[in-house]
């Protein structure tokens, strides 16, 4: 089986569509929409990144993280666009370990869109892409124990709870215990 090269995938960058969302490449012109949710302390409470305090923080994210991720071929970070409003409302990404054919999924969503099943819809699309296009065998995610909403997203997306990892993440001057989730597929030889 021929496993696709991540760099080639990000060079071709595929747009994904679901009934309510478009997942597409992030652009510098998305900065204001990203800042609108990344500056919300409730959105960033359980993320590994700090709340954005200015558009400069958002431009740094776009230049240093999102666009570098594309250039390096180490993952894909989609901008999530609401089809109704045509507004960018969040991100969803797969960060790969190609040698092991696995990726970690991460996401953020504007608070106005919480509780509508939109993130589960985006995560399911990213999982399908990971298995069918990237030929991954495992996609995993973790969330802080207290982040009940994120755990629900992962469960609704078909991921299985694998356990609690103690002191797994140190960020924002504290150590977090996290729930680990994963979904796997059998290798095809």
Helices and strands as residue ranges (DSSP letters): H 6-12, E 16-17, E 21-25, G 28-30, H 31-38, H 41-44, H 55-60, I 61-66, H 67-72, E 75-82, E 87-97, G 98-100, E 102-109, G 111-113, H 118-132, E 138-144, H 148-156, E 160-171, E 174-184
